[in-house]
Amino acid sequence: MGERRRKVFISYHKEDQDEVISFIQKFSDDKSIFIKRLLSMTDDIINSNDSKYVMSQIRRKFLQDSTVTLVMIGKCTWARRYVDWEIKSSTL
């Protein structure tokens, strides 16, 4: 019996998108190590400045069935409020 793949939510800054896509292609698409879950930088952004509401939507739409949260750190990650919200949502 094969190993069960984890559903991994990936949090990242859009400036690191090329590296994140490369990581996903290698480990999710090619090697099937995990099942990817992430917010795209266009369609999935939750249009609100209310952090509690955004975190509840992140949990409901993206984290509910994820078993792992992976934060991809780049030089501008600190500036993305969604990374903060995604991390916080993962711990609730």
Secondary structure, 3 states (H helix, E strand, C coil): CCCCCEEEEEECCHHHHHHHHHHHHHHHHHCCCEEEECCCCCCCCCCCCCHHHHHHHHHHHHHCCCCEEEECCCCCHHHCHHHHHHHHHHHC
